[in-house]
Amino acid sequence: MTALPIHAVLPDLLATLRTSPNAVLVAPPGAGKTTAIAPALLAEPWCNGQILLLSPRRLAARAAAERMAQMAGEAVGQTIGYATRMDSKQSAQTRVLVLTEGIFVNRIQSDPELAGVSAVLFDEVHERNLDSDFGLALALDTQGGLRDDLRLLAMSATLDGARFAALMGGCPVIESEGRSHPLTHLYLGRRSEARIEDEMAAAIRRALADEAGGLLAFLPGVAEIERTAERLVNLPPDVDLHRLHGTLEPAEQRAAIAAAPPGRRKLVLATSIAETSLTLDGVRVVVDSGLARRPRYDRAAGMTRLVTERASQAAVTQRAGRAARQSPGVAYRLWEEAATAGLPRFDPPEILEADLSPLLLSCALWGLNDPRSLQWIDAPPEAAIVEARRRLETLGALDGAGRPTLHGAAIAKLPLPPRLAHMLVEAQARGWGRLAADAAVLLSERGLGGQDADLETRLRRWKTERGKRAEAGRKLAERWFHLTPLVPSEVEGPGGVEPRPSTSLGTNGVFRNPINTGDLGACIALAFSDRLSKRRGQDGADWISVGGRGFRLDPTSSLAREDWLAVAEIQGAASGARILSAAPVDFATIEDLFGDRIESGTHVAFDPATGGVRAMQGRRLGAVQLSKGQDAKADPAAIAAALVEGVRIHGLALLPWSEAAQHLRERTAFARRFEPDLPDLSDAALTATLEDWLPAIVPGKRRLSDLDPSALSGVLDALLGWDGRKRVDALTPVQFVSPAGSHHAIDYTAEAGPTVTIRVQALFGLAAHPAIAGGRVPLVLSLTSPAGRPIQTTKDLPGFWSGSWIAVAKEMRGRYPKHPWPDDPAAASATLRTKKADARS
């Protein structure tokens, strides 16, 4: 067997775990930690049970198990097995079980003692997935209270092991140097006006022509992969194109990972799924778009949406490293080299941005009212906990004291987010259990039944689809159906928690006859009642939801003719998100399900189109007007409350921020990279604390545009405080003052990092590169000609003076002969005048 770099430190790791219950292993990608550690632990004297190896992704879990079984000369499912939501291969003989982090969380909750388990290995902990952080917190709690013999090993590919070691009781950290192959970076840049698919296709063709070996290209999502593939027709005859993402059939994923046949070259178009945990044999070229698509939870909107954004420095480093795992490699990057420093250092931990409803419910069932009492690398934010508790109380999963109800215990038994689990339990009581289970699979497994926005269409297609993935989905739905209990809800009575008829029961306590049995829209409405939406116009393009948000729909969709939709998935800005999936629902069904929420009387509502409020009489379901009446007078307090709620729902962009206030928020965000204890002025933070500052400045106003921008600036100053403002100003100056005395605004949101656009003559005489943040961050200087045209972008002004300046000056003398272009600009005098004007002065 070929020796892996990890084998050099394996004796130290084994010795550590004989005397210490915990350890941290830091090993770079390709060192072999995923496949070598678990089998080596089986022979240890303390290991008489099973080893659980946690993997962040299903594809990686299956690939790791198959690789270890192959190395052991066995079929997967014997000594080495795996378990994911859609697939499982294990037996009574399985000693090493690779499972996804979510599966582990469910397992430890059902068996806190982890009976029969000797060790839990947390792989790729640096990715900071919520389930990984939560699983480690629960395992530490189990170890501290029930199983002091349980071994815990955190494995990371980045040098952040010290934080995990401190969390795990100050345990030893073992580091592996890994295998180092030369890696060349080529920066191609990208035209901002061009589509990413066009730029990627051109870069891939160039790399295929200039380099040898397999090629791995990173794109943000499946849609970009498909559009790039469309542009890669007529590839060289020896190149085989593969796709690699989570919605593919397992056979297609295995083909993308496997080595290319002799005489063939492999081209793999992948999402970030290929960043870690996987080794793609034969790849020595990476083409990186520099983009990633990540879920971002909009707490104000109560929804998770996919956002395409710049990848972090850690991510692009991992991606480039794929090219040098097995031999010298080349990484083509679609951005300028100077922009790398402007990328965020790491992906933010998911716990700081995710919907914490599942976490809060799990902790309540664990016996913890406050999740922060567990041991965390980063504790869950208080605002997120408050929001999650409110949602769980609305679903009937928690009572007013934060204790789990019978309904909450029932939905927690299902391996689903609370909304979907709530749907299954409520639908089961109405006789729609199988349909609800199908709906849950459709919403959990992207791509089943196609991509049509009409869930009924997708459901019909999926039922007739062949293939392992479609069949696995049907089996999963059947399993969820059988797992779903038929449990009544409960209510807090004078004597404590009492059973009560749920919304599934009639007033006589007998289950209702389900109306419209088989109504997919009714099932979706149970899960997402706040997204029930009514058509606004004749073309079906605009919709208003019960929760108050406006949604957009392709008017050519078959759903555009419906009056009401039960909306499941949306994407885009909260004020005008695009409907990705929905099902029709009739108003009779809505009245049956939510009749107790329909209100009559005067209603004050915020209108995002005008930024003001209107008071109307009539019947309403949430923000949806069912019957219109006349304009009515409204209490000023109700108007103020509606303005605040309007900002909460539709975003802080509706407020009349001054340019200086926006700049202060941008500067503060940058300063917090170096001093995280500074107050947070981000949209998420300000929205979470909206009640603390906005109500004080809206009284007497009927429109948000009536607010005084200086009042908003005063809010920011108050939140920062005198000391905070002083620290922000010291770290992030508003302007850069040039040697010529000119003032230039610093753009803290520029892609390359804090940037100043400045005429090159204004910097003459400057021998050191200007920096901010106490000298830690060099400014990006976007140098221009006297006419304001770009000349050069640099983060090394002395290097520019001594390097390419000679060529630049030679060209500029011909274009702008009236201006000075000295041979030694570092020794010249800064000026914004012509040579003649300088001579006169």
C-alpha positions in Angstrom: 0.0 0.0 0.0 1.3 3.5 -0.9 2.5 5.4 2.1 0.4 8.5 2.8 1.7 11.7 4.5 -0.7 11.0 7.4 1.2 7.8 8.2 4.2 9.8 9.5 2.1 11.2 12.4 -0.2 8.2 12.9 1.9 6.7 15.7 1.7 10.0 17.6 -2.0 10.1 17.1 -2.6 6.5 18.3 -0.4 7.1 21.4 -2.3 10.3 22.2 -5.7 8.6 22.1 -4.5 5.8 24.4 -3.9 8.3 27.2 -6.3 11.2 26.2 -10.0 11.0 25.3 -9.7 13.8 22.8 -7.3 15.0 20.1 -7.2 17.4 17.1 -5.6 16.4 13.9 -4.5 19.1 11.4 -3.6 17.7 8.0 -3.8 19.4 4.6 -5.9 18.1 1.7 -4.5 14.9 0.2 -2.7 13.8 3.4 -5.0 10.8 3.7 -6.7 11.6 7.0 -10.2 10.7 5.9 -9.4 7.1 4.8 -6.4 6.2 6.9 -7.3 7.1 10.5 -10.5 5.2 11.2 -9.2 1.7 10.1 -6.0 2.3 12.1 -8.0 2.8 15.3 -9.8 -0.5 15.1 -6.8 -2.4 16.5 -6.4 -0.1 19.5 -7.0 -1.7 22.9 -9.7 0.8 23.9 -11.6 0.3 20.6 -14.1 -2.5 21.2 -17.1 -0.8 19.6 -17.9 1.0 16.4 -16.1 4.1 15.0 -18.3 6.8 13.5 -16.6 9.0 10.9 -18.6 12.1 10.2 -18.6 13.6 6.7 -20.0 16.9 5.6 -21.6 15.6 2.3 -23.3 12.4 1.1 -21.0 12.1 -1.9 -17.9 12.3 0.3 -19.3 9.9 2.8 -20.0 7.2 0.2 -16.7 7.8 -1.6 -14.7 7.5 1.7 -16.4 4.3 2.7 -16.0 2.8 -0.8 -12.3 3.8 -0.8 -11.6 2.3 2.7 -13.4 -0.9 1.8 -11.4 -1.2 -1.4 -8.2 -0.7 0.6 -9.3 -3.4 3.0 -10.1 -5.8 0.1 -13.8 -6.0 1.1 -17.1 -5.0 -0.3 -18.6 -1.8 1.2 -21.1 -2.7 3.9 -19.0 -5.3 5.7 -16.3 -3.9 8.0 -16.6 -0.5 6.4 -20.1 0.9 5.8 -21.9 4.2 5.3 -25.2 5.8 6.1 -26.8 8.8 4.4 -30.3 10.0 4.1 -30.9 8.5 0.7 -28.6 5.5 0.9 -27.1 3.1 3.4 -24.8 0.1 3.2 -23.9 -1.4 6.6 -24.3 -4.7 8.4 -23.9 -6.3 11.9 -20.2 -6.6 11.0 -19.7 -2.9 10.3 -17.0 -1.5 12.6 -16.3 1.8 10.7 -19.5 3.7 9.7 -19.2 6.8 7.6 -22.2 9.0 8.1 -23.3 12.5 7.3 -23.3 15.0 10.1 -27.1 15.3 10.2 -27.5 11.5 10.5 -25.1 11.6 13.5 -27.1 14.4 15.2 -30.3 12.3 14.9 -28.5 9.3 16.2 -27.0 10.9 19.3 -30.3 12.5 20.1 -32.1 9.1 20.1 -29.2 7.5 22.0 -27.3 10.1 24.1 -25.1 7.4 25.5 -23.9 6.3 22.0 -24.0 2.7 23.2 -21.6 0.5 21.2 -19.6 3.4 19.9 -15.9 3.8 20.9 -15.0 6.9 18.9 -16.5 9.7 16.9 -14.3 11.3 14.2 -15.4 14.7 12.9 -13.9 15.2 9.5 -13.4 18.6 7.8 -14.4 20.5 10.9 -13.0 23.7 9.4 -16.0 23.9 7.2 -18.0 24.9 10.3 -21.3 23.3 9.2 -24.1 23.7 11.7 -24.7 20.0 12.1 -20.9 19.5 12.6 -20.7 22.2 15.3 -23.9 20.9 17.0 -22.8 17.3 16.8 -19.5 18.1 18.5 -21.3 20.0 21.2 -23.6 17.1 21.9 -20.7 14.6 21.8 -18.8 16.7 24.3 -21.9 16.9 26.5 -22.3 13.1 26.3 -18.6 12.6 27.1 -18.7 14.8 30.1 -21.8 13.4 31.6 -22.3 9.8 30.4 -19.2 8.4 28.5 -15.8 9.4 29.8 -14.4 6.6 27.8 -15.6 8.0 24.5 -12.9 9.2 22.1 -13.5 12.3 20.1 -11.2 13.4 17.2 -11.6 16.6 15.3 -9.8 16.6 11.9 -9.2 19.9 10.1 -7.5 20.8 6.8 -6.6 24.3 8.0 -4.5 25.6 10.8 -7.3 26.4 13.2 -6.7 23.4 15.4 -6.0 25.5 18.5 -9.6 26.7 18.8 -10.9 23.1 18.7 -8.3 21.9 21.1 -9.3 24.6 23.6 -13.0 23.6 23.2 -12.1 19.9 23.7 -10.5 20.4 27.1 -7.1 21.6 26.0 -6.4 18.3 24.2 -3.2 17.6 22.1 -2.9 18.9 18.5 -1.1 16.6 16.0 -0.1 18.2 12.7 0.8 16.5 9.4 2.8 18.4 6.8 1.1 16.6 4.0 2.6 16.1 0.5 3.7 19.2 -1.3 3.8 19.5 -5.1 4.5 22.7 -6.9 1.5 24.8 -7.8 1.4 27.6 -10.3 -1.3 30.3 -10.2 -2.4 32.1 -13.3 -4.7 35.1 -12.9 -6.9 35.7 -16.0 -9.2 38.4 -14.7 -12.8 38.6 -15.8 -14.9 41.1 -17.8 -17.6 42.4 -15.4 -20.1 42.6 -18.2 -19.6 39.1 -19.5 -21.5 36.0 -18.3 -19.6 33.7 -16.1 -20.3 30.7 -18.3 -18.7 32.5 -21.3 -15.6 33.4 -19.3 -15.3 30.0 -17.8 -15.7 28.2 -21.1 -12.9 30.4 -22.7 -10.6 29.7 -19.7 -11.2 26.0 -19.9 -10.4 25.8 -23.6 -7.2 27.8 -23.0 -6.2 25.5 -20.1 -7.0 22.4 -22.2 -4.8 23.7 -25.0 -1.9 24.9 -22.8 -1.8 22.2 -20.0 -1.7 18.4 -19.8 -3.7 16.2 -17.5 -7.2 16.3 -16.1 -9.0 19.5 -15.5 -11.4 20.5 -12.6 -13.5 23.6 -13.0 -15.4 25.2 -10.1 -18.7 26.9 -10.8 -21.2 28.3 -8.3 -24.2 26.1 -9.1 -25.9 23.5 -11.3 -27.3 26.0 -13.7 -23.9 27.5 -14.4 -22.5 24.0 -14.9 -25.1 23.2 -17.5 -24.7 26.5 -19.3 -20.9 26.1 -19.3 -21.3 22.6 -20.7 -23.5 24.0 -23.5 -20.6 26.3 -24.5 -18.0 23.5 -24.5 -19.1 21.7 -27.7 -16.5 20.3 -30.1 -13.9 19.6 -27.3 -10.7 17.8 -28.3 -11.5 14.2 -29.1 -9.6 12.8 -26.1 -11.5 14.9 -23.5 -14.4 13.4 -21.6 -16.7 16.0 -19.9 -18.3 15.1 -16.5 -20.5 17.0 -14.1 -20.2 16.7 -10.4 -22.8 18.0 -8.0 -25.1 16.6 -5.3 -28.2 16.0 -7.5 -26.5 13.5 -9.8 -27.1 9.8 -9.8 -24.4 8.0 -7.8 -23.0 6.3 -10.9 -22.4 9.7 -12.5 -20.7 10.9 -9.4 -18.4 7.9 -9.3 -17.5 8.4 -12.9 -16.5 12.0 -12.3 -14.3 11.0 -9.4 -12.6 8.0 -11.0 -9.4 8.2 -13.0 -9.7 8.7 -16.7 -9.1 5.6 -18.9 -5.7 5.4 -20.6 -5.3 7.9 -23.4 -8.2 10.0 -22.2 -8.4 13.3 -20.4 -11.1 14.2 -17.9 -12.8 17.6 -17.6 -15.0 17.9 -14.5 -17.4 20.8 -14.0 -18.2 20.9 -10.3 -19.8 22.9 -7.6 -18.0 23.5 -4.2 -18.8 19.9 -3.4 -15.4 19.0 -4.8 -13.5 21.5 -2.6 -12.7 19.0 0.2 -13.0 15.4 1.2 -12.6 14.1 -2.3 -9.5 13.3 -4.4 -10.2 13.4 -8.2 -7.6 11.1 -9.7 -5.5 12.6 -12.6 -6.5 16.2 -12.1 -3.6 18.6 -12.4 -5.4 21.8 -13.6 -8.0 23.8 -11.8 -10.1 26.6 -13.3 -11.8 28.6 -10.6 -14.6 31.1 -11.2 -14.0 32.5 -7.7 -17.7 32.3 -7.0 -19.7 30.1 -4.6 -23.4 29.6 -4.0 -24.3 29.3 -0.4 -27.5 29.2 1.7 -28.1 32.5 3.6 -30.9 32.7 6.1 -32.8 36.0 6.0 -33.9 36.3 9.6 -36.2 39.2 8.8 -37.9 37.2 6.0 -37.9 33.9 7.8 -36.5 32.1 4.8 -33.2 30.6 3.5 -32.2 31.7 0.1 -29.3 30.8 -2.1 -26.8 33.6 -2.7 -24.0 33.7 -5.3 -21.0 35.5 -3.8 -17.2 35.6 -3.8 -15.6 32.5 -2.5 -13.4 32.9 0.6 -9.6 32.8 0.6 -9.7 29.5 2.4 -12.1 28.1 -0.3 -10.0 29.2 -3.3 -6.9 27.8 -1.6 -8.6 24.5 -1.2 -9.8 24.6 -4.8 -6.3 25.4 -6.2 -4.9 22.6 -4.0 -6.9 20.0 -6.0 -4.5 20.5 -8.9 -1.4 19.6 -6.8 -2.6 16.6 -4.9 -0.9 14.0 -7.0 1.6 16.0 -9.1 2.7 19.5 -10.0 -0.4 21.5 -10.9 -1.7 24.8 -12.3 -4.6 26.9 -11.1 -6.3 29.4 -13.5 -8.2 32.1 -11.6 -10.8 34.3 -13.1 -9.9 37.4 -11.1 -7.0 39.8 -10.7 -4.2 38.8 -8.3 -4.7 41.9 -6.2 -8.3 40.9 -5.6 -7.3 37.8 -3.6 -6.5 39.8 -0.5 -9.9 41.3 -0.7 -11.7 38.0 -0.5 -13.1 37.1 3.0 -10.6 35.0 4.8 -13.0 32.2 5.7 -16.6 31.2 5.0 -18.7 32.4 8.0 -19.7 29.6 10.4 -23.1 28.4 9.5 -24.3 28.7 13.1 -24.0 32.5 12.8 -26.3 32.7 9.7 -28.6 29.7 9.7 -32.2 29.1 10.8 -31.7 27.8 14.3 -35.2 26.3 14.6 -34.0 22.7 14.3 -31.2 23.4 16.8 -33.4 25.0 19.3 -36.0 22.2 19.2 -33.2 19.6 19.5 -31.7 21.3 22.5 -35.2 21.6 24.2 -35.6 17.8 23.8 -32.0 17.4 25.1 -33.1 19.2 28.2 -31.6 22.6 27.5 -33.7 25.7 27.3 -30.7 27.8 26.2 -28.5 26.2 23.5 -25.6 28.4 24.6 -25.1 26.3 27.7 -23.4 23.7 25.4 -19.8 24.0 24.4 -19.4 25.8 21.1 -16.6 27.2 19.0 -19.0 30.1 18.2 -22.2 30.3 20.3 -25.5 30.7 18.5 -26.5 34.4 18.3 -29.2 35.5 20.8 -31.3 37.2 18.1 -31.4 34.0 16.1 -32.5 32.0 19.1 -35.3 34.5 19.8 -36.5 34.3 16.2 -36.3 30.5 16.2 -38.2 30.2 19.4 -41.0 32.4 18.0 -41.3 30.2 14.9 -41.4 27.0 16.9 -44.1 28.4 19.2 -46.1 29.3 16.1 -45.7 25.7 14.9 -46.8 24.4 18.3 -43.5 22.7 18.9 -42.6 24.7 22.0 -44.8 26.0 24.8 -44.6 29.5 26.3 -41.9 28.4 28.7 -39.7 27.0 25.9 -40.5 23.3 26.7 -41.1 20.8 23.9 -44.8 19.9 23.4 -46.1 16.6 22.3 -46.3 18.0 18.8 -42.7 19.2 19.1 -41.5 15.8 20.2 -43.3 14.2 17.3 -41.8 16.5 14.6 -38.3 16.1 16.2 -38.5 12.4 15.6 -38.5 13.1 11.8 -35.1 13.7 10.1 -36.5 16.9 8.6 -36.5 20.7 9.3 -39.3 21.7 11.7 -41.5 23.1 8.9 -41.5 20.0 6.8 -41.8 17.7 9.9 -44.8 19.8 11.1 -46.3 19.3 7.6 -46.0 15.5 7.8 -47.5 15.3 11.3 -50.4 17.6 10.5 -51.0 16.0 7.1 -50.9 12.5 8.7 -53.8 13.5 11.0 -55.8 14.6 7.9 -55.1 11.4 6.0 -52.6 13.1 3.6 -49.5 11.5 5.1 -48.2 9.8 1.9 -48.7 12.9 -0.1 -46.9 15.0 2.5 -44.0 12.6 2.6 -43.7 12.9 -1.2 -43.8 16.7 -0.9 -41.1 16.6 1.7 -38.8 14.5 -0.5 -39.4 16.8 -3.5 -38.4 19.9 -1.4 -35.4 18.2 0.2 -33.9 16.5 -2.9 -33.3 19.0 -5.7 -33.8 17.9 -9.2 -36.4 15.1 -8.7 -39.1 15.4 -11.3 -37.2 18.2 -13.0 -37.0 21.9 -12.2 -40.6 23.1 -13.0 -42.0 25.6 -10.6 -45.2 23.6 -10.5 -44.8 21.0 -7.8 -47.7 18.9 -9.1 -45.9 18.6 -12.4 -42.7 17.6 -10.7 -44.5 15.1 -8.5 -46.1 13.4 -11.6 -42.8 13.2 -13.4 -41.0 11.8 -10.4 -43.5 9.0 -9.9 -42.7 7.8 -13.4 -39.0 8.4 -13.4 -36.6 5.5 -13.4 -33.1 5.4 -12.0 -31.5 4.8 -8.6 -32.0 8.3 -7.3 -35.7 8.5 -8.2 -36.2 5.1 -6.6 -34.2 6.0 -3.5 -36.5 9.1 -3.2 -39.6 7.0 -3.3 -38.2 4.7 -0.6 -37.3 7.7 1.5 -40.8 9.0 1.2 -42.2 5.7 2.3 -39.8 5.6 5.3 -40.8 9.1 6.4 -44.5 8.2 6.0 -44.1 5.2 8.4 -42.0 7.3 10.8 -44.7 10.0 11.1 -46.8 9.6 14.3 -50.4 10.4 14.6 -50.2 12.7 17.7 -52.7 15.4 18.9 -51.3 18.8 19.8 -51.4 20.2 23.3 -52.1 23.5 25.0 -51.1 25.2 28.2 -54.0 25.0 30.6 -54.5 26.1 34.2 -53.1 22.9 35.4 -50.2 22.8 33.0 -49.8 21.1 29.6 -53.0 19.4 28.5 -53.9 17.5 25.3 -56.1 19.5 23.0 -57.7 18.9 19.6 -55.2 19.9 16.9 -56.2 21.9 13.9 -56.7 18.4 12.4 -59.8 17.8 14.6 -63.3 19.2 14.5 -65.0 20.8 17.4 -66.3 17.4 18.6 -62.8 16.0 18.8 -63.3 13.7 15.8 -60.9 13.9 12.9 -62.4 15.9 10.0 -62.9 14.3 6.7 -60.1 15.7 4.7 -61.2 18.2 2.1 -59.6 17.8 -1.3 -57.8 14.6 -0.3 -54.6 14.5 -2.3 -54.2 18.2 -2.4 -50.5 18.9 -2.7 -51.1 22.6 -2.2 -52.8 22.0 1.1 -49.7 20.1 2.3 -47.4 22.8 1.2 -49.6 25.4 3.0 -49.3 23.5 6.3 -45.5 23.9 6.1 -45.3 27.4 4.8 -48.5 29.2 5.8 -46.7 32.5 5.8 -46.0 32.0 2.0 -49.6 31.4 1.0 -49.9 33.9 -1.9 -52.6 35.6 -3.9 -52.3 36.8 -7.5 -52.1 40.6 -7.8 -52.4 41.1 -11.6 -53.9 39.5 -14.6 -50.7 38.1 -16.0 -49.7 36.2 -12.8 -46.3 37.8 -12.5 -46.8 39.5 -9.1 -48.0 37.9 -5.9 -48.6 39.0 -2.3 -48.0 36.6 0.5 -49.8 36.2 3.8 -46.5 37.1 5.5 -46.4 40.4 3.6 -43.7 39.7 1.1 -44.1 40.2 -2.6 -43.1 37.3 -4.9 -42.5 37.1 -8.6 -43.5 34.3 -11.0 -42.7 33.7 -14.6 -46.0 34.7 -16.3 -45.6 31.8 -18.8 -45.8 29.3 -15.9 -48.9 27.1 -15.7 -49.2 28.4 -12.1 -49.7 32.0 -13.3 -53.4 31.4 -14.0 -54.1 30.3 -10.4 -55.7 32.7 -7.9 -53.9 31.2 -4.9 -50.5 29.4 -4.5 -49.0 27.6 -1.6 -45.4 28.7 -2.2 -42.6 26.4 -0.9 -39.3 27.7 -2.3 -38.2 31.2 -3.3 -35.0 32.8 -4.3 -33.7 36.4 -4.5 -34.2 39.6 -2.7 -36.7 39.5 0.1 -38.9 42.3 -1.4 -39.3 40.6 -4.7 -38.2 37.0 -4.5 -38.7 34.6 -7.4 -41.0 31.6 -6.8 -39.0 28.4 -7.4 -41.7 25.9 -6.4 -45.4 26.1 -5.5 -48.7 24.3 -5.8 -52.2 25.6 -6.5 -54.5 25.8 -3.5 -58.2 26.8 -3.6 -59.7 29.3 -1.1 -62.0 26.7 0.4 -59.0 24.7 1.5 -57.4 27.9 2.9 -60.5 28.7 4.9 -60.6 25.2 6.3 -57.0 25.2 7.3 -56.6 28.8 8.5 -60.1 30.2 9.0 -59.3 31.1 12.6 -56.6 33.5 11.3 -58.9 35.5 9.0 -59.6 38.9 10.6 -62.2 41.6 9.9 -62.0 45.3 10.7 -59.5 48.1 10.2 -56.1 47.0 9.1 -53.0 49.2 8.8 -50.6 47.8 6.2 -47.2 48.9 4.9 -46.9 49.4 1.1 -43.3 48.7 0.0 -44.0 50.4 -3.4 -44.6 53.8 -1.7 -42.7 53.2 1.6 -45.9 54.4 3.4 -48.8 52.9 5.2 -52.5 52.5 4.3 -55.4 51.9 6.6 -58.3 49.8 5.1 -61.4 48.1 6.4 -62.3 44.6 5.3 -61.4 40.9 5.7 -57.7 39.9 5.7 -55.6 36.8 6.0 -52.3 38.2 7.2 -51.2 40.8 4.6 -53.6 39.6 2.0 -56.8 41.6 1.5 -59.7 39.3 1.0 -62.4 41.9 0.7 -61.7 45.6 0.3 -63.4 48.4 2.1 -63.0 52.1 2.5 -60.0 54.0 3.7 -60.0 54.4 7.4 -58.3 56.5 10.0 -55.6 54.8 11.9 -54.1 55.3 15.3 -50.7 57.0 15.0 -49.1 54.2 17.1 -50.5 51.6 14.6 -48.9 53.6 11.8 -45.5 53.7 13.5 -45.7 50.0 14.2 -46.5 49.3 10.5 -43.5 51.3 9.4 -41.3 49.4 11.7 -42.8 46.1 10.5 -42.4 47.2 6.9 -38.7 47.7 7.4 -38.4 44.4 9.2 -40.1 42.6 6.3 -38.8 44.5 3.3 -35.3 45.5 4.4 -33.2 48.4 5.6 -32.7 49.6 2.1 -36.1 51.4 2.3 -34.7 53.8 4.8 -33.2 57.1 3.6 -29.6 56.5 4.6 -27.2 59.3 3.8 -24.0 58.5 1.8 -21.9 59.1 4.9 -24.1 56.7 7.0 -23.7 54.0 4.4 -20.0 54.6 4.3 -19.8 54.3 8.1 -21.5 51.0 8.0 -19.2 49.7 5.3 -16.1 50.9 7.3 -17.4 49.3 10.5 -17.9 46.0 8.8 -14.3 46.1 7.6 -13.0 47.2 11.0 -14.8 44.3 12.6 -12.4 41.9 10.8 -9.7 43.1 13.1 -11.7 44.0 16.2 -14.7 41.7 16.3 -16.0 43.2 19.5 -17.0 46.4 17.7 -20.8 46.9 17.4 -22.3 45.1 14.3 -24.0 47.5 11.9 -24.8 44.9 9.3 -28.3 44.5 7.9 -28.8 41.4 9.9 -27.7 42.9 13.2 -29.7 46.1 12.7 -32.8 44.2 11.7 -32.5 41.9 14.7 -32.4 45.0 17.0 -35.0 47.0 15.1 -37.3 47.5 18.0 -34.4 49.1 20.0 -33.8 52.0 17.7 -36.3 52.5 14.9 -39.5 53.2 16.9 -37.9 56.2 18.5 -37.5 58.0 15.1 -40.8 57.1 13.3 -43.5 58.7 15.4 -45.4 61.4 13.4 -44.2 60.0 10.0 -46.5 58.2 7.5 -43.7 57.4 5.0 -40.2 56.2 5.5 -39.0 58.9 3.1 -40.2 61.4 5.7 -37.5 60.3 8.1 -34.6 62.6 8.6 -31.3 61.0 7.4 -29.5 62.7 10.2 -31.6 60.8 12.7 -30.4 57.5 11.1 -26.8 58.7 11.4 -27.5 59.5 15.0 -28.7 55.9 15.5 -25.4 54.6 14.1 -23.4 57.0 16.3 -25.3 55.9 19.4 -24.8 52.2 18.6 -21.1 52.6 18.0 -20.5 54.9 21.0 -17.7 57.4 21.3 -15.0 54.8 21.9 -16.3 52.6 19.0 -16.4 55.4 16.6 -12.9 56.4 17.5 -11.7 52.8 16.9 -13.5 52.6 13.5 -12.0 55.9 12.4 -8.5 54.8 13.5 -8.7 51.5 11.6 -10.7 52.7 8.5 -10.2 56.3 7.6 -12.8 57.9 5.4 -10.3 59.3 2.9 -6.8 59.0 1.7 -4.8 62.2 1.6 -2.2 62.1 -1.2 1.2 63.7 -1.1 -0.3 66.3 -3.5 -2.8 67.3 -0.9 -5.8 65.8 -2.7 -8.5 63.9 -0.8 -9.8 60.6 -2.1 -12.7 58.4 -0.7 -11.7 54.9 0.2 -14.1 52.2 -1.2 -14.3 49.5 1.4 -16.7 47.4 -0.7 -14.4 47.0 -3.7 -13.8 43.5 -4.9 -10.1 43.8 -4.5 -10.2 45.2 -1.0 -10.2 48.9 0.2 -9.5 50.8 -2.9 -8.6 54.4 -3.8 -8.8 55.7 -7.3 -6.2 58.4 -7.8 -4.1 60.1 -10.5 -0.6 58.7 -10.5 1.1 62.1 -10.3 -0.5 62.7 -6.9 1.6 59.9 -5.5 5.0 61.1 -6.7 7.5 61.2 -3.9 5.8 58.4 -2.0 8.3 55.6 -1.4 6.2 53.4 0.9 2.8 51.9 0.1 -0.1 53.4 2.0 -2.0 51.1 4.4 -4.9 51.1 6.8 -5.9 49.0 9.8 -2.8 50.0 11.7 -0.6 49.2 8.7 -2.0 45.6 8.3 -3.9 46.2 5.1 -2.3 47.8 2.0 -4.7 50.1 0.1 -5.5 49.0 -3.4 -4.4 51.9 -5.6 -6.3 52.2 -8.8 -3.9 54.5 -10.7 -5.3 56.7 -13.5 -4.0 59.0 -16.2 -4.6 62.8 -16.1 -7.7 62.1 -18.1 -9.0 59.6 -15.4 -8.4 56.5 -17.5 -7.0 53.4 -15.7 -3.3 52.8 -15.9 -2.5 50.2 -13.2 -3.9 48.6 -10.1 -1.3 47.9 -7.4 -0.8 46.9 -3.8 2.9 47.4 -4.1 3.7 51.0 -5.1 7.5 50.7 -4.6 7.4 47.6 -6.8 5.5 49.5 -9.4 7.9 52.5 -9.4 10.9 50.2 -9.8 9.2 47.8 -12.2 6.6 48.5 -14.8 6.6 52.3 -14.3 9.3 52.7 -17.0 7.0 51.1 -19.7 3.9 53.0 -18.4 5.8 56.4 -18.3 7.1 55.8 -21.9 3.5 55.3 -23.2 2.0 58.2 -21.1 4.6 60.7 -22.3 3.3 60.3 -25.8 -0.4 60.6 -24.7 0.0 63.4 -22.1 3.2 65.3 -22.9 2.1 68.4 -20.9 2.2 66.3 -17.6 5.4 65.2 -15.8 6.5 61.5 -16.2 9.8 61.4 -14.3 12.2 58.4 -14.5 12.3 58.2 -10.7 8.8 59.0 -9.4 9.7 58.1 -5.8 12.0 61.1 -5.7 9.8 63.5 -7.7 7.4 66.0 -6.3 3.7 65.2 -6.2 1.6 67.4 -8.4 -1.8 67.7 -10.0 -0.7 70.4 -12.5 1.0 70.4 -15.9 4.7 70.9 -16.2 4.2 74.5 -17.3 1.9 75.3 -14.4 4.4 73.8 -12.0 7.2 75.9 -13.5 5.1 79.1 -13.0 4.5 78.2 -9.3 
